[in-house]
Amino acid sequence: MKQRTYGHEEHGEEDRGMDLDKMYKSEAFAAIHETMEALHEIGAIDKEIMLQFDVDCLNPVQDKVPEE
């Protein structure tokens, strides 16, 4: 399955200060994660819960191996 970057600019929305380079597992996970980020910013959820949404919604970061 091809991985895509999901973000506001893809949908014609302007950047609201969010990192648009995050790799979400799907558009649905992108929407869920952005909602949870907003709740975290206003203090409705704590850092531990936000980190779990990071794990659930974002693709893992892959280490790049330097070319020789």
Secondary structure, DSSP 8 states (H G I E B T S, - for coil): -------TGGGT----S--TT--BSSHHHHHHHHHHHHHHHTTSS-HHHHHHHHHHHB----------
